[in-house]
């Protein structure tokens, strides 16, 4: 069987190439790219406008900058233009397919997109956890000082302070507690797995449906669609 690709001193025929794709788990990525190409094929987009937008996003404002970028990425001008057109078509595909759904999707996801700044102490000793809670709640001792001295996780290095992080990031039980907290609210020791945790909400930062968030949600919907479509796409070799 004739070689179709040479890499260094290795010449690969089509059967070996397929075996290599499987072995190195590259076939799923190839399938994804083919699925994308099939989806965006009907979309009409001006190539010149696509390339202009592509260059502006990368701050390639002069011909010298564009040429240097192409050399760095081992692309010919024609390949760079095709890459730009594909990127623009993908963006248009996302917009046409899910653009009208992003606001409702945001409302569905908002509880996990809101961010919190919170303090945490964790210990495996329930008696110590109860003592630290009383020292915080009754004696007004510094959360940061107690966390540095007694917390058994990495948060000890920051005085127990974590975030801001999205509410979907912490342990689900901590996330639920923080989601119904008022700023400054201290929670008594709560068992989570092997730990006893004391938490206090410092600041609640609600998610905003702005343009960066809208683009993020478009990307999420696109990735979800791509994963589902790829999983149901039949792939079969046609070699005899």
KEZA-150000 format. One record per residue: residue number from 1; x negated, y negated, z of N, C-alpha, C, CB in turn. Coordinates in steps of 0.001 Angstrom, whole numbers. Glycine has a CB too. Layout:
   i      nX      nY      nZ     caX     caY     caZ      cX      cY      cZ     cbX     cbY     cbZ
 NUM       X       Y       Z       X       Y       Z       X       Y       Z       X       Y       Z
...
END
This chain:
   i      nX      nY      nZ     caX     caY     caZ      cX      cY      cZ     cbX     cbY     cbZ
   1    -849    1190       0       0       0       0    -890   -1247       0     964      -2    1234
   2    -600   -2198    -855   -1457   -3365   -1025   -1379   -4284     189   -1069   -4131   -2291
   3   -2526   -4907     505   -2578   -5855    1613   -1797   -7120    1250   -4046   -6204    1969
   4   -1098   -7668    2235    -337   -8897    2025    -854  -10047    2888    1135   -8654    2318
   5   -1770   -9730    3841   -2292  -10763    4731   -3672  -10362    5214   -1343  -10998    5927
   6   -4597  -11322    5199   -5942  -11080    5706   -6205  -12014    6876   -7005  -11276    4593
   7   -6597  -11426    8010   -6923  -12180    9213   -8336  -11799    9618   -5900  -11901   10371
   8   -9269  -12714    9441  -10661  -12367    9691  -11101  -11272    8749  -10864  -11933   11141
   9  -11565  -10168    9312  -11983   -9027    8487  -10879   -7999    8306  -13191   -8359    9101
  10   -9726   -8252    8892   -8631   -7280    8835   -7672   -7623    7707   -7876   -7230   10173
  11   -7384   -6636    6876   -6385   -6777    5824   -5163   -5964    6207   -6945   -6324    4447
  12   -4013   -6615    6222   -2784   -5978    6681   -1834   -5759    5515   -2109   -6825    7766
  13   -1377   -4523    5373    -298   -4284    4420    1021   -4547    5135    -353   -2824    3840
  14    2115   -4445    4395    3404   -4838    4960    3809   -3941    6125    4479   -4803    3885
  15    3491   -2642    6042    3842   -1732    7136    3045   -2069    8403    3587    -266    6718
  16    1750   -2307    8237     910   -2656    9386    1329   -3994    9975    -571   -2700    8980
  17    1706   -4923    9108    2145   -6230    9581    3385   -6098   10448    2420   -7164    8403
  18    4336   -5277   10002    5539   -5057   10800    5202   -4392   12130    6542   -4202   10026
  19    4288   -3433   12097    3878   -2769   13334    3239   -3761   14302    2901   -1627   13030
  20    2434   -4676   13753    1788   -5684   14592    2824   -6644   15197     747   -6472   13772
  21    3811   -7024   14413    4870   -7888   14918    5605   -7228   16076    5851   -8238   13801
  22    5889   -5932   15926    6552   -5196   17003    5639   -5083   18217    6972   -3797   16523
  23    4413   -4687   17999    3482   -4430   19090    3240   -5667   19935    2172   -3920   18545
  24    3124   -6805   19290    2828   -8036   20008    4086   -8842   20336    1877   -8884   19198
  25    5246   -8185   20159    6536   -8776   20522    6777  -10125   19830    6614   -8954   22034
  26    6366  -10189   18564    6553  -11402   17783    7778  -11321   16870    5316  -11676   16958
  27    8305  -10118   16684    9449   -9970   15781   10678  -10748   16259    9802   -8501   15634
  28   11013  -10718   17574   12182  -11499   18008   12055  -12985   17674   12387  -11334   19504
  29   10844  -13530   17780   10652  -14944   17442   10881  -15171   15949    9234  -15413   17843
  30   10372  -14251   15135   10585  -14359   13695   12075  -14281   13365    9814  -13252   12952
  31   12777  -13363   14025   14221  -13229   13795   14927  -14537   14163   14806  -12042   14622
  32   14536  -15142   15273   15133  -16416   15676   14958  -17481   14598   14517  -16897   16989
  33   13739  -17571   14048   13471  -18596   13042   14282  -18340   11768   11970  -18642   12715
  34   14460  -17076   11403   15261  -16747   10228   16730  -17091   10481   15109  -15249    9866
  35   17215  -16793   11684   18594  -17134   12049   18805  -18643   11946   18921  -16640   13482
  36   17835  -19414   12437   17928  -20872   12355   17958  -21322   10903   16753  -21535   13092
  37   17056  -20771   10080   17007  -21149    8665   18338  -20876    7967   15880  -20392    7952
  38   18952  -19746    8288   20232  -19419    7674   21321  -20391    8117   20634  -17987    8020
  39   21262  -20812    9384   22297  -21709    9916   22194  -23115    9332   22201  -21778   11435
  40   20967  -23599    9124   20795  -24994    8682   20739  -25123    7164   19526  -25580    9285
  41   20730  -23992    6457   20593  -24039    4993   21655  -24921    4323   20676  -22629    4425
  42   22932  -24899    4763   23940  -25729    4076   23841  -27221    4386   25313  -25251    4443
  43   23054  -27601    5370   23020  -29005    5800   22213  -29840    4811   22419  -29129    7223
  44   22801  -30941    4395   22137  -31854    3461   21520  -33007    4245   23139  -32388    2388
  45   20227  -33245    4044   19540  -34322    4769   18492  -34926    3852   18885  -33797    6091
  46   18376  -36242    3898   17431  -36946    3046   15998  -36640    3484   17696  -38466    3081
  47   15173  -36029    2633   13803  -35670    3024   12960  -36859    3443   13122  -34966    1894
  48   13110  -37977    2746   12302  -39150    3085   12673  -39693    4465   12479  -40247    2021
  49   13951  -39737    4752   14393  -40204    6067   13931  -39242    7156   15929  -40356    6102
  50   13977  -37938    6872   13528  -36938    7839   12051  -37108    8154   13792  -35527    7313
  51   11242  -37337    7119    9801  -37473    7327    9482  -38770    8080    9058  -37443    5976
  52   10204  -39820    7765    9998  -41089    8463   10304  -40944    9951   10876  -42191    7848
  53   11413  -40295   10258   11799  -40084   11647   10778  -39184   12357   13213  -39464   11724
  54   10326  -38161   11660    9334  -37217   12187    8056  -37963   12583    9014  -36115   11138
  55    7587  -38834   11718    6351  -39584   11971    6538  -40609   13083    5882  -40284   10692
  56    7680  -41274   13094    7931  -42273   14132    7964  -41634   15522    9251  -43003   13858
  57    8552  -40458   15624    8629  -39769   16912    7252  -39409   17436    9476  -38515   16791
  58    6322  -39163   16544    4956  -38773   16928    3987  -39942   16860    4458  -37649   16031
  59    4528  -41129   16612    3713  -42347   16509    2617  -42212   15436    3073  -42668   17872
  60    2982  -41596   14329    2088  -41496   13177    2469  -42626   12219    2189  -40074   12475
  61    1974  -43821   12500    2465  -45017   11832    1650  -45408   10605    2482  -46155   12796
  62     450  -44860   10463    -388  -45177    9304    -698  -43902    8539   -1698  -45882    9738
  63   -1114  -44078    7281   -1466  -42911    6473   -2653  -42168    7086   -1792  -43334    5027
  64   -3584  -42916    7715   -4739  -42285    8354   -4296  -41412    9533   -5744  -43356    8830
  65   -3351  -41914   10313   -2852  -41137   11444   -2114  -39887   10969   -1930  -41996   12313
  66   -1346  -40029    9902    -611  -38875    9374   -1574  -37828    8827     372  -39317    8273
  67   -2598  -38277    8101   -3573  -37341    7545   -4347  -36628    8647   -4539  -38070    6616
  68   -4731  -37363    9685   -5463  -36759   10800   -4597  -35725   11511   -5924  -37841   11795
  69   -3293  -36034   11685   -2385  -35088   12334   -2229  -33823   11500   -1014  -35735   12570
  70   -2137  -33985   10187   -2003  -32826    9309   -3248  -31949    9348   -1730  -33276    7880
  71   -4422  -32567    9361   -5668  -31803    9453   -5728  -31057   10783   -6896  -32735    9302
  72   -5370  -31742   11858   -5409  -31133   13185   -4476  -29930   13271   -5035  -32161   14251
  73   -3341  -30010   12596   -2346  -28932   12659   -2422  -27991   11460    -953  -29520   12750
  74   -3468  -28172   10653   -3721  -27290    9503   -2503  -27218    8576   -4093  -25875    9987
  75   -1990  -28399    8225    -830  -28489    7343   -1170  -29347    6132     390  -29070    8094
  76    -635  -28963    4995    -714  -29820    3818     378  -30881    3935    -564  -28989    2493
  77     299  -31967    3159    1378  -32972    3196    2742  -32356    2895    1090  -34093    2195
  78    2781  -31424    1943    4054  -30788    1586    4593  -29962    2754    3882  -29894     339
  79    3716  -29247    3450    4160  -28452    4600    4659  -29348    5731    3018  -27558    5104
  80    3983  -30468    5939    4424  -31410    6973    5805  -31964    6646    3414  -32563    7122
  81    6043  -32247    5380    7345  -32777    4969    8434  -31717    5130    7291  -33267    3507
  82    8103  -30470    4827    9085  -29400    5019    9382  -29199    6502    8580  -28085    4397
  83    8347  -29309    7328    8536  -29197    8774    9440  -30313    9283    7181  -29234    9502
  84    9213  -31518    8780   10038  -32662    9181   11488  -32465    8769    9495  -33955    8573
  85   11698  -31984    7561   13062  -31767    7078   13767  -30694    7896   13050  -31376    5597
  86   13050  -29647    8228   13648  -28572    9032   14026  -29084   10414   12678  -27380    9156
  87   13147  -29877   11009   13425  -30429   12340   14662  -31324   12304   12209  -31224   12862
  88   14778  -32140   11261   15934  -33027   11141   17219  -32228   10921   15727  -34020    9989
  89   17138  -31176   10148   18324  -30342    9898   18773  -29622   11163   18035  -29319    8793
  90   17802  -29183   11969   18155  -28528   13227   18877  -29516   14143   16892  -27963   13925
  91   18361  -30738   14219   19008  -31766   15046   20424  -32053   14551   18176  -33063   15044
  92   20592  -32105   13235   21917  -32358   12666   22845  -31173   12917   21811  -32641   11155
  93   22313  -29963   12841   23107  -28765   13123   23616  -28783   14562   22276  -27492   12868
  94   22750  -29142   15494   23168  -29240   16899   24287  -30258   17046   21976  -29626   17800
  95   24110  -31400   16408   25093  -32468   16529   26438  -32058   15935   24583  -33732   15847
  96   26404  -31477   14754   27648  -31070   14097   28368  -29960   14879   27356  -30597   12668
  97   27591  -29073   15481   28178  -27897   16126   28654  -28175   17539   27181  -26775   16150
  98   27867  -28921   18309   28179  -29105   19733   28291  -30553   20179   27141  -28437   20552
  99   28108  -31500   19272   28112  -32899   19672   29364  -33325   20415   27942  -33753   18479
 100   30506  -32818   19997   31771  -33215   20623   32025  -32482   21937   32925  -32960   19668
 101   31175  -31500   22274   31395  -30695   23478   30508  -31102   24648   31165  -29245   23165
 102   29550  -31993   24397   28533  -32245   25412   29096  -32864   26686   27473  -33140   24851
 103   30079  -33754   26560   30596  -34408   27766   31350  -33425   28651   31509  -35574   27390
 104   32164  -32574   28061   32878  -31578   28862   31903  -30553   29437   33955  -30871   28013
 105   30873  -30222   28675   29851  -29295   29169   29090  -29916   30338   28872  -28911   28036
 106   28843  -31214   30243   28187  -31931   31343   29021  -31833   32618   27958  -33412   30967
 107   30331  -32011   32507   31193  -31942   33677   31184  -30537   34278   32623  -32354   33310
 108   31091  -29517   33428   30998  -28141   33924   29691  -27907   34674   31119  -27149   32765
 109   28623  -28503   34170   27287  -28260   34714   26871  -29253   35800   26285  -28300   33604
 110   27676  -30300   35995   27223  -31427   36817   26820  -31015   38224   28305  -32467   36897
 111   27514  -30074   38825   27208  -29694   40200   25783  -29185   40334   28184  -28635   40683
 112   25247  -28609   39249   23862  -28129   39273   22879  -29147   38717   23749  -26844   38490
 113   23381  -30202   38093   22509  -31223   37510   22251  -32380   38467   23116  -31752   36227
 114   23168  -32587   39428   22923  -33596   40453   21624  -33257   41179   24116  -33681   41454
 115   20892  -34290   41574   19604  -34063   42224   19661  -34469   43689   18493  -34837   41505
 116   18817  -33818   44471   18752  -34100   45903   17300  -34210   46341   19480  -33006   46714
 117   17087  -35105   47282   15826  -35178   48018   16158  -34694   49416   15197  -36650   48021
 118   15471  -33654   49879   15836  -33094   51176   14593  -32650   51948   16800  -31914   50996
 119   14779  -32480   53245   13715  -31992   54116   14062  -30588   54581   13502  -32939   55329
 120   13028  -29774   54752   13251  -28373   55103   12153  -27883   56032   13312  -27497   53840
 121   12573  -27139   57032   11656  -26373   57878   12123  -24933   57835   11611  -26923   59358
 122   11179  -24018   57644   11549  -22601   57677   10561  -21833   58557   11582  -22003   56238
 123   11123  -20896   59292   10333  -20047   60165   11031  -18698   60275   10140  -20701   61568
 124   10258  -17664   60610   10838  -16339   60804   11244  -16098   62255    9855  -15272   60362
 125   10958  -17080   63101   11248  -16965   64531   12554  -17697   64844   10076  -17540   65385
 126   13634  -16984   65144   14927  -17655   65393   14892  -18550   66629   16034  -16615   65553
 127   14138  -18150   67655   14053  -18978   68863   13352  -20297   68570   13313  -18226   69981
 128   12268  -20226   67798   11558  -21444   67422   12447  -22340   66570   10264  -21105   66668
 129   13191  -21737   65651   14082  -22517   64789   15104  -23283   65630   14802  -21595   63777
 130   15663  -22611   66648   16656  -23269   67494   16010  -24401   68302   17321  -22245   68441
 131   14793  -24156   68797   14093  -25191   69556   13813  -26416   68682   12777  -24637   70128
 132   13350  -26173   67450   13042  -27285   66546   14308  -28069   66204   12373  -26764   65256
 133   15416  -27375   66054   16681  -28061   65755   17063  -29001   66893   17812  -27038   65510
 134   16934  -28529   68144   17278  -29384   69285   16321  -30580   69371   17238  -28569   70604
 135   15060  -30346   69070   14084  -31445   69114   14396  -32498   68045   12650  -30901   68919
 136   14924  -32056   66910   15311  -32984   65857   16628  -33680   66182   15422  -32252   64527
 137   17615  -32890   66578   18967  -33410   66749   19149  -34173   68057   19957  -32281   66685
 138   18579  -33642   69146   18813  -34235   70462   17722  -35226   70856   18913  -33147   71509
 139   16485  -34880   70513   15365  -35713   70961   14906  -36704   69902   14205  -34840   71364
 140   15410  -36558   68672   15057  -37505   67615   13609  -37441   67175   15358  -38880   68066
 141   12991  -36282   67321   11599  -36166   66904   11488  -36234   65378   10988  -34852   67429
 142   10296  -36504   64901   10058  -36679   63467   10162  -35347   62732    8678  -37309   63225
 143   11022  -35314   61730   11149  -34110   60903    9814  -33813   60224   12276  -34281   59841
 144    9163  -34849   59702    7904  -34645   58977    6842  -34042   59883    7400  -35969   58391
 145    6732  -34555   61119    5716  -34030   62038    5989  -32573   62403    5660  -34881   63309
 146    7235  -32257   62699    7569  -30874   63056    7371  -29933   61876    9012  -30785   63555
 147    7723  -30399   60676    7535  -29561   59487    6055  -29274   59254    8144  -30240   58246
 148    5218  -30283   59417    3771  -30079   59212    3201  -29065   60205    3018  -31419   59345
 149    3710  -29084   61415    3169  -28214   62455    3781  -26810   62464    3378  -28853   63795
 150    5046  -26695   62087    5746  -25434   62322    6296  -24741   61078    6855  -25675   63250
 151    6534  -25479   59997    7139  -24825   58836    6139  -23854   58212    7604  -25876   57791
 152    6616  -22710   57764    5747  -21632   57292    5679  -21539   55777    6216  -20320   57847
 153    6208  -22535   55088    6140  -22554   53632    5278  -23705   53146    7539  -22656   53032
 154    5186  -23833   51814    4367  -24894   51219    4889  -26281   51561    4311  -24728   49712
 155    6174  -26366   51911    6748  -27675   52252    6070  -28298   53470    8245  -27539   52512
 156    5335  -27506   54251    4610  -28054   55400    3599  -29107   54944    3894  -26928   56177
 157    3070  -28939   53734    2053  -29868   53224    2646  -31246   52919    1399  -29294   51961
 158    3960  -31319   52703    4614  -32595   52388    5505  -33068   53527    5437  -32468   51111
 159    5276  -32537   54712    6126  -32921   55840    7541  -32436   55676    6125  -34412   56013
 160    7706  -31329   54957    9030  -30741   54753    9825  -31351   53624    9811  -30853   55990
 161    9303  -32407   53002   10065  -33127   51977    9995  -32394   50642    9538  -34567   51821
 162   11148  -32199   50015   11249  -31500   48736   12115  -32327   47789   11841  -30065   48924
 163   11613  -32502   46562   12425  -33149   45545   11944  -34535   45154   13819  -33237   46017
 164   12832  -35236   44406   14188  -34811   44026   14188  -33612   43065   14931  -35976   43383
 165   15085  -32679   43326   15268  -31523   42462   16758  -31363   42174   14679  -30234   43114
 166   17072  -30715   41068   18471  -30456   40754   19042  -29432   41728   18624  -29966   39301
 167   20326  -29536   41999   20959  -28677   42993   20916  -27205   42620   22381  -29099   43194
 168   20668  -26918   41362   20551  -25524   40950   19208  -24922   41260   20814  -25400   39500
 169   18250  -25725   41742   16889  -25237   41977   16729  -24532   43323   15917  -26387   41898
 170   17195  -25105   44448   17015  -24427   45739   17798  -23119   45806   17446  -25345   46882
 171   17572  -22377   46861   18366  -21171   47123   19847  -21559   47085   17984  -20520   48512
 172   20703  -20708   46510   22129  -21067   46370   22777  -21518   47674   22897  -19890   45826
 173   22414  -20889   48792   23027  -21292   50066   22580  -22693   50466   22670  -20288   51180
 174   21308  -23004   50255   20821  -24348   50545   21479  -25351   49611   19287  -24414   50415
 175   21604  -24970   48334   22258  -25845   47370   23684  -26175   47762   22244  -25214   46008
 176   24414  -25175   48243   25804  -25413   48663   25856  -26340   49873   26506  -24078   48990
 177   24945  -26142   50808   24910  -27005   51988   24621  -28452   51603   23857  -26507   52981
 178   23633  -28618   50755   23255  -29973   50361   24352  -30646   49543   21954  -29947   49566
 179   25086  -29856   48756   26106  -30429   47880   27270  -31041   48656   26628  -29369   46937
 180   27462  -30620   49910   28560  -31155   50719   28034  -32017   51867   29419  -30011   51273
 181   26748  -32375   51809   26135  -33155   52891   26241  -34646   52627   24670  -32765   53066
 182   26190  -35405   53692   25988  -36840   53641   24511  -37117   53917   26910  -37581   54666
 183   24009  -38215   53388   22605  -38549   53613   22316  -38611   55109   22248  -39890   52937
 184   21246  -37927   55531   20871  -37883   56936   21470  -36720   57699   21266  -39144   57591
 185   22376  -35970   57068   23025  -34859   57771   22039  -33720   57995   24248  -34356   56981
 186   21964  -33276   59245   21062  -32206   59655   21858  -30922   59847   20306  -32585   60955
 187   21355  -29837   59261   22014  -28540   59400   21261  -27682   60415   22098  -27815   58031
 188   22023  -27024   61260   21422  -26142   62264   20775  -24933   61576   22491  -25676   63297
 189   19905  -24202   62270   19190  -23073   61648   20137  -22100   60944   18383  -22321   62703
 190   19836  -21834   59696   20659  -20955   58865   19814  -19777   58406   21247  -21722   57643
 191   20255  -18532   58661   19481  -17382   58205   19622  -17184   56691   19926  -16115   58948
 192   18486  -17123   56024   18453  -16840   54592   17345  -15814   54372   18213  -18154   53734
 193   17746  -14580   54134   16760  -13518   54011   16002  -13359   55313   15792  -13804   52859
 194   14675  -13385   55242   13850  -13236   56438   13615  -14561   57159   12520  -12618   56068
 195   14126  -15652   56597   13844  -16983   57123   15023  -17543   57917   13490  -17929   55986
 196   14682  -18476   58822   15663  -19366   59439   15292  -20766   58975   15677  -19247   61034
 197   16218  -21436   58295   15891  -22723   57688   16717  -23839   58333   16140  -22682   56162
 198   16045  -24958   58497   16689  -26189   58952   16562  -27184   57814   16043  -26744   60292
 199   17665  -27760   57403   17640  -28691   56273   18287  -30012   56644   18346  -28086   55058
 200   17836  -31038   55962   18452  -32364   56133   18454  -33060   54767   17677  -33231   57216
 201   19613  -33529   54357   19704  -34272   53099   19159  -35676   53316   21174  -34323   52577
 202   18202  -36062   52460   17637  -37404   52546   18306  -38351   51550   16126  -37360   52299
 203   18540  -37848   50338   19126  -38707   49304   19809  -37850   48252   18046  -39606   48652
 204   20953  -38314   47806   21701  -37645   46741   21636  -38510   45487   23187  -37384   47165
 205   21204  -37919   44374   21061  -38659   43112   21989  -38018   42073   19559  -38657   42611
 206   23164  -38607   41836   24099  -37984   40886   23570  -38009   39457   25449  -38688   40939
 207   23831  -36947   38732   23423  -36873   37328   24227  -37865   36500   23605  -35440   36777
 208   23577  -38444   35491   24217  -39408   34613   24312  -38840   33198   23444  -40741   34615
 209   25468  -39066   32564   25636  -38596   31187   25091  -39669   30243   27145  -38279   30870
 210   23752  -39764   30214   23107  -40718   29318   22559  -39963   28102   21967  -41497   30055
 211   21860  -40661   27235   21400  -40030   25996   20389  -38920   26246   20793  -41070   25083
 212   19394  -39107   27128   18492  -37976   27402   19225  -36753   27929   17431  -38389   28397
 213   20216  -36959   28805   20991  -35831   29316   21799  -35188   28196   21923  -36286   30453
 214   22358  -36001   27327   23144  -35466   26209   22272  -34591   25313   23771  -36613   25385
 215   21058  -35050   25025   20151  -34271   24199   19742  -32978   24891   18921  -35089   23852
 216   19543  -33052   26187   19199  -31841   26937   20328  -30808   26851   18907  -32189   28412
 217   21554  -31268   26997   22693  -30345   26944   22878  -29774   25540   23977  -31055   27392
 218   22638  -30600   24521   22671  -30079   23153   21644  -28958   22983   22401  -31212   22135
 219   20458  -29177   23529   19413  -28158   23439   19824  -26886   24173   18095  -28692   24009
 220   20458  -27041   25332   20912  -25876   26096   21932  -25066   25300   21520  -26316   27439
 221   22898  -25752   24710   23930  -25063   23936   23330  -24386   22720   25024  -26041   23506
 222   22377  -25054   22080   21707  -24476   20918   20936  -23213   21313   20754  -25507   20279
 223   20190  -23274   22409   19401  -22119   22842   20298  -20950   23236   18497  -22504   24017
 224   21426  -21270   23863   22373  -20219   24228   22932  -19547   22975   23519  -20796   25085
 225   23315  -20368   21999   23813  -19820   20725   22735  -18984   20034   24279  -20962   19788
 226   21512  -19475   20026   20426  -18779   19331   20149  -17430   19975   19152  -19633   19330
 227   20143  -17398   21294   19902  -16135   21986   21005  -15127   21691   19792  -16366   23493
 228   22240  -15582   21758   23363  -14675   21513   23374  -14196   20066   24691  -15364   21849
 229   23111  -15100   19125   23129  -14728   17714   21987  -13785   17373   23056  -15968   16839
 230   20818  -14045   17936   19663  -13188   17682   19914  -11775   18190   18409  -13771   18339
 231   20542  -11669   19350   20794  -10352   19933   21752   -9518   19098   21342  -10503   21329
 232   22635  -10172   18358   23609   -9448   17538   23198   -9337   16079   24947  -10122   17624
 233   22015   -9864   15737   21557   -9799   14352   20864   -8451   14088   20594  -10979   14043
 234   21318   -7770   13083   20736   -6458   12748   19416   -6662   12024   21713   -5614   11871
 235   18379   -5993   12511   17052   -6027   11894   16659   -4618   11526   15998   -6666   12840
 236   16389   -4394   10248   15999   -3055    9823   14951   -3146    8716   17230   -2252    9342
 237   13905   -2330    8822   12895   -2312    7768   13450   -1681    6506   11647   -1559    8229
 238   12989   -2187    5366   13453   -1682    4067   12360    -876    3355   13907   -2849    3176
 239   11360    -452    4144   10291     339    3552   10752    1767    3310    9054     326    4447
 240   10301    2343    2214   10655    3742    1917    9661    4676    2566   10702    3994     394
END
